[in-house]
Each structure stands twice: as C-alpha cells, then as structure tokens.
C-alpha cells in the first residue's frame, strides 16, 4: 500500500508499540531479576543499541529497496518476534536468572539481549524506511521527515502512558505486549494487502490476550499472584501453612503470616516491639513507612492492645499489596489507618507528629534512595515529637562496609543518639535513633516487661544494641545516593 496517510498511521503505531513494549519489558523482567536501576539500565541500553542499529540498517535497505512490501514484511517479522516473547520468553529468563547471585548486571544484560535485540533492530527500521517511501510520494524531504517523526513521537507518548496507567493494571504484562504487538502486526498486514492473513491472526491473538499471565519462575506452593504498576506480587505457603509475600520474585520475604503465632521466629520484625515500650506515654501515634503485609501492626495489636492506645498510620505505596494483605493476612485492625502513598511524600505533607516512625521500606535488596537520604531523615526528625524515636530495618553484610557506614553517618546527621543491633542469621540490622536527652541504650536499660515473649526480645536488644560511632563516610543525599552497584558488590562479596 502506497499512501502517505497510511504511512503516517504506521509511524504512529510503530512509535506507540516500541514505547509500550519497552515500558512493559521492565515489568516482564522484574519477576526474574528484580526492579533495580541496574536492570532498567540494561533494558534501556540494549533497546537503544538495537534502535540505533535499526536506524542505520533501515536507511541503507530503504535506499536500496524502496519497496513497501519489503518494509511491511520487516515490520511483521519484528511484530511476530515481540508476540513470541510472552509465549517463549520464559525459559531463557528462568535459565539466566539462575546466575543473578553471580552477576545481576551480566545476567540481566544477557536476558535483555536475548529478548529485545533483534525485534528492536527491526523496529528501528520503521522511521527511516517510512521517510524514504513517503519521499517517493511527496518531494519535500524535510517536511516528510518532520511529519514521520512527529507521528512516531506522538505514538511514543501514548505508548508511555497507556501501559502504565491502563493496560498493565487491567490486563497484565503478557497481554499488554501481545496487544501492542498485534496492533502493529495487523497494521503491517493491511499494508501488505494480506487480508486473509490478519483475519486469521485475530482469533490467535485474542486467545493469547486472555490466556494465562506471564508468571515468575516459582516452584513454591503459590496461592495468589497479582500485578500492579509497582510490583509483581506473589503469596505462597510452606508445609506448616505459613504464608509469605514477596515482590518481583526477590529472595527476601516482604511479609509473612502464621495462624499459630504473631512472632516471626527471631526475624527483624519481632524487634520492633521495643518501640511502644520505650515511650513512657500510654497513648502513642506511630507511623510505619513500608506497611507491606502488616506484620508490625499485628504484633502491636497482640502485645499492646490492653496496655496502650496505639494509633498507627501504615503507609504502603502499592494498593495491591494492601488488598492482598487484607485478604490473606487479615490486616484489619481498628487502630490501623492504611495510607497508599509514597512514604516520603506522606511525611512531608502530614501535619501530624509521631512518638515513633518505623522505616521498613525495602524494595527487593534496596531501600528506595529517597527514603535513605539526609533530606529524608531531616523530614522524619521534623515529624517526631520531642522525645520521639525513629526505628529502621537496614541490610548490610557487616558494620565496616561502606554501605553501612554511610547510612549510619547520614542518620547521625539528624539524630544525636543512634544505636544498632545485628539480627542473628541475617543481613538485617535494627537501627534506632532519637534526639531525647537520654541515649538509646539508657532508655532500653530501664525497660521492664512482664510478658515472657517481650522480655526475651527486650533482653536480646539490651545485650546486643551497640551505640554508633561517628563515621567519616560521605552522607547519603538526594544528589549522591547509595549506588545499587555498591550494594550488589557488598552482597556478592559475602555470598558463599
């Protein structure tokens, strides 16, 4: 088909599909490699390399073979390769994800290369080829090039917003990729005049659209899976019927729920129970940044409901996590106010002051950078009451690592008294900070409790809490955050 208006439509659909598949690819890779900036960098890097090659190759082919049929065959081939990703992309992702402990950079780079290099090289030919074909019909090269790029860019804008806001939340990642790949494939088939081809293609594509979702490489006893604009989520249970929530197939557990006990067998969540009994007041306001499945409110409800009046603001950025927690973890407590919002934005906007702020906002292996900076801790300081306490979960291989030292230095820039405690058999550290007259250790030494389970927790903290020393490391700031590469290096150097 040689029609300038149809070429404009093709440029629009091509730009939309390229961007939509690119946006969906981040979610596609997340269950296997996580959602860190390293993975994003590899995906974007491979796609940009592929498009650059496509622009160059497309221009050469278009000059040598300015034939619409050749062009549309190239587009159909690229579309079919994209359509194949949801159906055949899982095995290579599973294999390459086995090497994540050795090199997240290398394994995610290889996965991006396998999935996206060839189809995006073919997609890169679209704009230069359309300019050459259009120039045969309209002898104004500048106007033709500007028009094609304008339509392509408008399509890219649509392809940026539509997957994130509409198709991924409603249909999921797999169906989003199939949907946009199918639109481009059908467009190219019309360009070839192959009506029979694209009519036969429709039922096949619709079958794929409403088929099973692209799931993680899980061998667990999975009882629920869900996708959101933020995460791929999975809830599974073990042989004891304990349930666990994980994000993006990361190795860490975001939340757990047991029918038989509220405690988590010595994991770091148990040690947050020190928070209500540090304060001398019976009525307390507590903010939790990183509510997840609600382990902390559940424990507080069990241990302190009779003695204390705790009003909890639980901040969780992902509404889908809160929905799953209510359904599977029974997160429905009268004193819990669930707020689905970014933690830093919430603290910045609220006028409330708190007796304690708990920060447990890990996303896979990483604390979100804007929740670990000097600017963030200054906000938390401004939202605490006079003798308020901040409590954090932090992951580090050891206290001498640059990652740990920079974090401690940053906290101490806002809090005069800071103490930390290593949680046995884990990378987790409980970190407490306050600007009260008495330091953390003095406050903890005076704590007494009658409950035997709480007494054990308190005694463990008394024995193991260490006052932090001044660190000469650079502060973590919004402008100079902790490098994810540095964090990965720390883990890799300490992995057997």
N, C-alpha and C positions, 0 to 999 in steps of 0.2 A: 504494500500500500504506500503510494507516494502522495502524501497530503500533509501540508505544513501544520495544519491544526492538530492532526493526529500525532505528529512528531512532538508538538508541544505537550500533548496529553501524556505521551510516553516519557518525556523528560520529567514531568511532574510525578508520575507513578514510579519512575526509576529512583528519583531523589527520595520519595516517601519510603519506598521499600528498603533502600540502602540504610537510611537512618533508623527505621523501625526494627530491622533485623539487628542492627548494631546495638540499639537500646536493649532489645530482648536478650542479646547474647550475654550481657552481664548477669542476668538472672539465670540464664541457661547454665553458665559455668559455676555459679555460686554453690550448688549442692555438692560439687566435686572439689572445688579449690577455694571456696570462701569468697568473701566480697571485699577484699582489701584493695588498696590503691595499686598494689603490685599486679594483681590480676587485671584490674581495669587498664593499667598501663600496657600490659601485653596485648590485650584485646584491641585497644585503640591503635597501638603500634603496628600490629600485623595488618589491620584493616587499612590504615593509612599507607603502608608499604604496598599493599595489594592494589589500592585505588591508584596510586602513583604509577605503578606498572601498567595498570589498565588504561590510564590516560595516554601514556606513551604508545603502548601497543595498539590501542584503538585508533589513534590518529594515523599510525602507519598503515593499518589494514584499511581504514576508510579511504585513504588516498589511493591505495592500490586497487581496492574493490568497493567502489561507491555504489553498492547494491543493497537495497532494503531487505531482500530475502536473507542475505548473509548476516546483516545486522540483527534481524529479529531471531535468527537461529542462534546467534551468540547469546542474546538476552534470554531465550527459552532455556538454553543449556545452563546458564547461571541460575535461573529461577528454579530449575529442577534440582540442581545441587543444593540450593537452600532448602527446598522442600524435603530433601532427603535427610537433612540434619536431625529433625525430631525423631525420625524413624530409625536411622542408622548411626547417629552420633554418640549414643550412649556407650557402646563397647570401648571405643578409643578413649573416651573420657574416664571410664572406670579404670582402664589399664594405666593411663598416665597419672591419675590421681593417687596411685599406689606409691609414687615417687615424691609425694608432697613433703614428706618428712626430710628428704634429702635435699630438695631444692624446689621451693614454691615457685621461684622465678622460672627455672628451667622447665618444670612440668607444665605450668600454665601457659608458658610461651609455646611449647610443643603442641599443646591442645588447641591453642588459638590458630597455630599454623595449619594443623590438620583440617580443622573445621572451616576456616574462613578465607584462607589464602586464594584458592582457585575461584570460588564464586565471586569474590570481591574484585579479583582481577578482571573477570568478565563484566561485572557491573561497572567497573571503571571505564570500559569502552563506550558506555552509553552516550555521555555528553559529547566527546569528540566526534563520534560516528554520526550523531544526530546533527551536529553543526555542519559536517560535510554533506550529508544528504539534503539538509534544508538549503544549503548554499546552491545546490543544483536548481532549486525552485525559485529562490529569491536571491538575486545577485547583490546582496548587501552583507558582507561578511561580518562587520561589526555589529549590525543590528541583529543578525541571526544568532551570533554567539551570545550577545547580551540577553536575547529572549530565551534561548535554551537554558542558560544558567539561571535566569530569573525563575522560570517554571520549575527547574530542578531544585532550586533553593526553597521555593515555597513548599514544594513537596517534602523536602527535608524538615521544614518547620513542623508540618503536620505529622510527619513520621517521628518527630521527637516527642511531642506531647501525647499523641494518641495511644501508643503502647503503655506509657507510664500511668496515664490517668484513666484509660478506658479498657483497652483490650487485655492487658496482663491481669489486672484485678478481676475482670469478669471471666475471661476465657482461659487464662494461664499462658505460660511462656510458649509451650509447644504450639498451641492453636494460634497464637499471635504470629509466630514465624510462618506457619502454614498459610494463614490468612493473607499476609502481605506478599509472600512468595507467589501465592496463587493469583493475586490481582495482577502482578507483573507478568506472570506466565500467560494468563488469559489475554492480556493486552498485546503481548508479542504474538500470540497465536492468531489474534484478529489481524495484526499487521501482516502476517503471512497469508491470510485468507484461508486458514485451515479451520473452518467452522466445525467440521466433524471432530477434529482433534480437541478443541477446547470444550465442546459439548460433552464429549466422553470424559474429559478431565474433571468436570464439575462434581459428579457424584463421588469420584475417588477422593477429591479434596474435602468434600463435605464429610465423608466418612472419617477422614483424618482429623478434621476440625473437632468433631465431637467424640473422638476416641479417647484413649487414656492419656493422662498427663505425663509430661517428662519428669520422672521422679529421680530420687537420689540413688546412689549405689548401695542401698541399705540391705543388710542381711538380718536386721533386727526384727523383732515382733512389733511391727508398726501398727498402731491403732488409729492414727489420724495424720493427715498431711494437708498442708494449706500453703497458698502463695499469697504474698502481699506486695505492695510496692517496695517494701523494705527487705523482706526475707523470704526464703523458702523454709517452711517450718515443718517439723516432724515430732510427733509424740509416739513413744514406744514404751513397752513394758518389759520387765525382766521376769525371771522364773518365780520371783517372790511377789509378783503383781505390783511392784513399784513402778510408777510412771515417770518418764523423763521427757523434757522438752529440749530440743536442740534447734539451732539456726544454721541453715546453709551447710548441713552435714559436717559442721565443725566437730573437732574431737572433744571439746569441752561441753559440759552439761549446763544449760541456762537455768533450768528449774527441775525440781523433782517433787513427787507426791507419793506418800506412803499412807495406806489405810491404818497401819498399826502404830505409827509413831510420827510426831511432828519434827523430831530431830533428824539430822542427816548423817549420823554416824561419824561425827567429827569433822565434817566438811566446814568450810569457812562460814557458811550461813549461820551455823549454830552460835558462833562467837559474837554475832551482832546482838545477841540477847543481853550483852553487857550494857547496851545503850540506855534502856529505860531506868536501870537501877543506878547508873552514875548520877543522874539528876536527883536532887532532893525534893523535887516537886511531885505531887501526886497527879496533877493534870499536865499533860505534855502534848505539844504539837511536833510531829515528826514528818519529815519529807524523805521519800525514798526515790532516788533517781535511778531508774532501771528496775521497775517493779517486776517485770517478766511474769512468772507463774505464781507469784505471791507467797513464796516461802517465808519471807520475813514477817509479813502481817499475820500469817497463820501461826507462827511460833509466838509472836507477841500476844495474839488472841488467846492462845493456850496458857501461857505462863503468867500474863499480867492483867487479864481481863477483870479479876476480882479486886486487885490492889490498886490499879492505876486507871486513870481515864486518858487513854491514848487516842488522839485524833491523828490519823495518818493520811497524808496526801501521797498516793502512789503514782509516780509519773512513768509512763511507758509510751514510747514514740509509736509503736506498732499496734494499732487497734486489733489486728488479727490475733496477736499474742494474748491480749486481754480476753478476747472472745473464747479462745481455746482454753485459757486458764479457768474461766468461769464454768465452762462445760465439763472439763476433765479434772481440774484441780480444786473444784468447789471454792473458788476465790470469790466469796460473797460474805463480807464481814461488815457489820453495821458501822464500824468506825473507820472504814476504808473508803476514801474518795479517789476513784480511779480517774486519772487525767491522761488522755492520749495526746501527748505533746512532746516536743524536744525538751530535754531536761534543763538545758541552759536557758532557753527562751522562757520556760516556765518560771525559773527562779528570778530571771531579770524582770519579768512582768508582774509577779505577785507582790502584793504589799504585806504579806504575812511574814511574821518572824517565827523561827523554829527553835525548839530546845535541842533538836538534833537533825542533821542532814546526813543520810546514808547514800553513798555513791557506789552503785554496783552495776555499772553500765557497760560491761564488756560486750563487744561485738566480735564473736569468734575469739581470736587471740589478742584483740586490741581494744584498748579504751578509745572511744571516739576522741579525736585530737582536741576538739573544742571543749571536752569535759576533763581535760588533764592539764590545761594551761594555767599560767599565772593569772590571767584575766578571769578565768573561771573561778579559781579559788578566792579571788577578791570578791566576786559576786556572792559566793557561799558565805563568806565572812560577814558581808553586809546583811545577810538574811538570817543570821543566828542571833538568838537572844544573848544577853550579857555573858552568861556562863555556858553558852551552847557548845556542842561537840559536833565535829564532823568525823564520820567513820567511812572508811573506804576499803574495798577489796582491790588488791593490786597483784599482778602476776610478775614474777621475776625469778630468774634462775638462782640468784644469790644477792646478798645485800651489797656486794662490792661491784656489781655490774653497773655500767654507765646508765642503763635504763632505770635502775632502782635509785641510784644516787641523784640523777636529775629530777626524778619525781619527788623525792624527799626534799631536795633543795627548793623546789617550787612550792611545796606545801608550807615549808617553814618560812617562806617569804610572806605568808599571810597569817600563820598560826605560830604563836610563841612556843607552845608546848606540843611536841609531836612524839608519839611512840609507835612502835611497830612490833608485830609478832608473826613468826612464821607458822603457818598451818601445817602440821606434820603430813608427810607423804603427798605433798602437792607443791605447785609453784606459787600458791596463794599466800599473801600476807594481809593481815588485818592492820590497818593504819588508823590511828586516832589522833585528832588534833583539837586544840582548844586555846582560847586566849583568857581562860579563867585564871584567878590568882594562883591556885594550886595546879601543879603539873599533873599529867595523866596518871603517872604511877602513884602519886599521893592520893588521888581520888579513888583509884582502884583498890588500894590497900585498905581503905576504910569501908569497903563494901562487904556486907554480910547478907546472906540469904538462907532461908530455911529449906527451900526446895532442893532435894539432893541432886537433881539433874543440873539445875542452875548453879549449884555450889561447885560442881565439878568444872563447869565452864569458867566460872569466876576464878577458881583456884589455878586453872591452866593459864589464864591470862595473867594472873598475879606472878606466876613463876616465869613466864616467858616473854612478857612485854618488855621491850628494850627502849630506853629513851634515845631519840635520834641525835646524832652529832651534826654539826654544821658541815655542809658539803660545798666544795669549791666548783662543783659542776655547774654548767650553764643552766639557767632556768628554762623550763618549757614554756613557750609563749605561743600565741596565735600565729605569730610570724615565723617562729622557729620551733615547730612541733617535734615530738619524738618520731624519728624515722621508722617506718614499718620494716624497712630493710634491716635496721639495727635490732629491732625486736626479733625478727626472724633469725638473724645471726645468733642472738643470745640463746634462742631455743635450740637451734641446730647444734651449737657447740656443746650443749648439755644433754643432747639426746643420745642414748646408748647406741 
